[in-house]
Amino acid sequence: MGARIGKRLEFLMKVLAAAEPLSLQVHPSRDQAEEGYLREQASGVPLGSSHRNYKDAHAKSEMIVALRDGFEALCGFRPLVQVDSLLGEIAERVPDRSPVDRWRAVVVDEGLEAAVTWLLSGEPMVERVLHGLRIALVEPPSGLAAMKTVIERYPSDSGAALSLMLNHVVLAAGEALWLAAGTPHAYLSGVGIELVGPSDNVLRGGLTAKHVDVPELLSVLQHKAGPPAFLVPEPEGAYVKAYMPASHPSGRDIDFWLREVTGDAQIRTSGPAIILVLDGEFRIIFGDEVETVRRGESVFCPDAGTVAFGGSGRSFIAAT
């Protein structure tokens, strides 16, 4: 089942274990990736350069499914009324409230895009904002405990201030987020399965020592405020749950999917599939091939077809 197929997979699947906050980032759409890749190729930026934004011409929309309770993430911008309220609480906790009041005024009077641009501008006032956050979050107000960890880990990073403007989500096991192109996000802690488009294109906004290209980030970032995009699994019989990005309005053109299988089942794929067993043992039948897959093992099915699962436990299959 693990033969080479000689063509590009339409997805990347990985188990992600975050012990501390990972970088704040966004991913481009297909059109943005194609344009950016061709632009950097034409300008002669080496593919291996640390300053390269577009390593390929593909989109990298993604989903994350929590494998354990308590997976913490930041995703998408909070409604601006919430941001205004939080900044008001923070302003009351600092000796010099003028930098936070300036931030608050930009949010209220000029809007989300202006506030993001200002925070990433490198202005001296933003350094004073970060100083205020370090003071205010020693004993954080309700709803900002996660931000204490972020500001402690990245005390001089403007991305730490930007993170406060994002929705903070704590997922239970089996809950999932859908992160469309342009959605700002950062994983703070926990274990999950990440399924993404076949790309290494990342525009970082902070919480990292890696390259941050602010103008390019701002051109890709979706400046939309609202609740996070949860991806609700669809039951398919007694032992299968399907996580389908195409079920979300912003994922209608996404072909890849993830299914959790806990018992006997048959899954039809339209392309290559990756199967990962997390608990128990499964007898996997694909075409004329049969393989027993145990906890911690994976198997690759190189062609479209029907994959039969026999056994019990917890496994995931990713495919198109």
N, C-alpha and C positions, 0 to 999 in steps of 0.2 A: 504493500500500500504506500510505501514511502518513496516510490520512484520519482526521478526528476521529470518535470513536465515541459520544461523548455519555454515557458511563457510566464508573464507577470501575473501574480495573484491580485485579485481585486480588493484585498484587505490585508491588514496585519493584525495578529492576535497576540496578546501578551498578558501575563499575570503581573500586576503592578503592586508593589508593597512599599508604601511611603512611611518612613519613620519620622520625617520632618517635612516642612513645606517644600514642594517642588515649584519650579519656576512658573510665574504668571505669564500666560501666553495666549496667542490666538493662531488659528490656521486659515490659510487662504481658500477661496472658492476655486473651482476648476479654471475659470477665466483668469482670475488673479494669478494663479500659479503659472499658467501658460505664459502670460504676459511678463511676469517677473522673471521667470526662468530664461526666456529669450532675451530679455533686457540685460540680465547679468552675463549671459553667454556672449552677447555682442560687445559688452564692455570689458570682457576679458577677466572677470573675477574667477579665480580658480575654484573648481568644485570643492576642493578640500579646504578652502579658506575659512577661518573662523568668522569672517565678516560676510560670508555668503548667506543670503536669506533663503534663496530658492535652490534646493538641491536637485529638484526635478520639476516636471510640468504637471503634477497631479495634485488634486485636492486632498485634504486630510481631515474631513469631518470625523467625529468620533463619538463613541458611547462608552460608558463605564458602568459595570454592574458590581455592586458590593458583594463580596464573598463572606464577610462577617459584619455583625452589627457595629455601628460607630464609624463608618467611613466618612471622613470629613472633606468637603470640597468647597471651593468658591466658584460660582458660575453665573455669568450674566450680571448686569447692573441692577442693583436694588431700585425700586421706585424712588424717585427723587424726594418725595415727601419723607420717606424713611431716612435717606441720607441727611436731609436737613435736620431731622429730629436727633439723629445720632451726633451730628456735629455740634448741635446745641448742647447736648449733654457733655461732650468733650470740652467745649469751650468753658463750661462751668468748673472744670477740674484743673485748669492750668493757670499759672501765675500771670502769664501774658496771653490773653485770648485773641489778640489782634490777628495773628496769622490764621488761626482757625476761623475767625469771623470773615477774613478775606476769602478763604476757601468756600465758606458757606454762601457768601454773597455771589461768587462766581456760579455756584450750583443753582441758586435761586433765580438770579437775574440773567444769566447768560446761557445756562443749560448744561446738559451732560457733556457734549463734545468739548465745549470751552473748558469745563472743569478738568477733564482728562488731559487736555492739551496743556493746561496750566500746571498741573501736578508733575508732568513729565518734561517741563520746560527747563529745569535746572536753575530757576530763579532762586536767589537767596531766601526769599520768603518761604519757599517750600522746605528748605532746611530747617527753618524755625517751626514749620508745621510738624516735621518729624520729631524735633525736640519736644514739642508739646505732647505728641502722641506717646513718647517714651514716659513722660510724667503721668499722663492721664490713664494709661493702660497698666500701671503698676497694680491697681485694683480696678479692673475694667468694669464698666457699666453692663447691665444685663444685655446679653446678645453679642457681646464683643470679646468674650473670653478667648476665642480663637485668634483674634487680632493681637492679643498679648504675645502669643507664641510667635507670630509673624514679625512683630516689631522687635522682639528680643533677638530673633535670628538675623534680621536684616535692619538694624537700627538706622542706617543712613541711606536706605534704598527708597526712592520715591514710589516704587511699586508697592511698598508696604502701606503707604497712604492710599494709593489707588485701590488696594485690596479691600479697604474699609467700605468702598462704594459697591462692592460685589455682594451678591446673595451668598450667605453662609448656609450650607446644607449638610445635615448629618443623615446618612443613609443607613437603613437596616439591611441585613443580609437579604439579597434578592431584589432590592430596589435599584433603580438605574437612572442615569442622566443621559440626555441626548445633547451634544454640543455641536451645533451647526457651525459652518464656516463663519469666522468673524466673531465668535462668542468668546469673550475673555474668561479664562478659567485657571485654576490652580488646585492641585490636590494637596491636602494638608497632612493627612494621615490615614492609614488603613490599608486593607487588602482588597483588590478588585480585579476583575477581568476587563481589559481595555480592548476594544475592537475599533480600528481606525482605517481610513483609506490608505492606499498603497503609496505613502509619501513620507518624506522626512522634512517637509517644509514647516518651519516654526518661526513665528514672529514673537519675540519675547518682550515683556513689558516690565520686568523686574524680578526680584527674589532669585537672583542668579548672578554669577560672575561672568556669564557668557555674554556675547554680543547683543546689545539692545539698539535697534535702529528705530528711533522714535518716529521719524516721518513715515517710514514704510509701515510701521505698526498702526499708526493713525489712519493710513489709507485702507487698511484691511479691516480694522476694528469696526464692529457693528455697534453704533452708539444708540442702543435701544435699552430702555429700562423696563423691568417687569419681573414676574416670578420666574424661577428656574424651570427649565424644560425637562420634566420627568418623562421617562419612557416606561409606560406601564406594560408589563408582560401579558401576553395573550395565552390563556390555557388552550392546549391542544390535546385533549384526552387526559387520562389520569396521570401520566408520567412526563409530560412535555410542557414547557413554558417557552413561548417565542418572544424574543426581543427584536422588534422590527422597526428600524429607523424610518422606513417608508410609511409607517403609520402616523408619523409626526408631520405636520404641514411643511416644515423646513427640510424634511428628509425624503420627500417624495421621489427624488431622483436617485436615491441610494439603494443599491442592489444587495449589499451585504447584510447579513443578519446573524443573530446568535440564539441558539436554543439550549435550554437546560433540560437534560434527560436524566430521570431518576429511576427508570424501570424499563420494561420491555417496550420497544417503540420502533417505528420505521420512519425515517426522515428522507424526503426526496430533495436532492440538490440539483442545481443547474450548472454547477461548476465544481472545482476542487474544494475539499473540505478539510478542516483541521479538527481533531477530536482530542479533548483533554479530560482525563479522569481525575477527579479530586478526592473521591471517597468510593470505597467498594471495589467492585470488579465487573467488567462488562465483556461479553463476547461480541465482537464487532464483525459483521458480515457485509462485505462489499463485493458484488460480482461473484467471482469464484474464490475470493480470498477470505480467510477467517483468521481473526487474531484476538487473543485475550489481552485486555488492557486493564492494568491495575492502577491503584492510587499513585499519582505522580507521574504516570506515563501518558504519552500522547501518540497519535497515529495520524498519518496524512493519507487522504484518499484523493488521487490525482485527477479523477474524472467526474463528470456529472453522473448521477445515478441514485439508487436507493441504498441508504445505509441502515442496516438493521442492528438494533441494540438488544442484547439479551443479558439479563442480570439485574443488579440493584446497586444503588449508591448515589453518586452525584457526578455527572459529567456535563461537559459543554461541547457543542459542535458549532463551528463558525463556517459559513459558506455563503454562496449567492444562490 
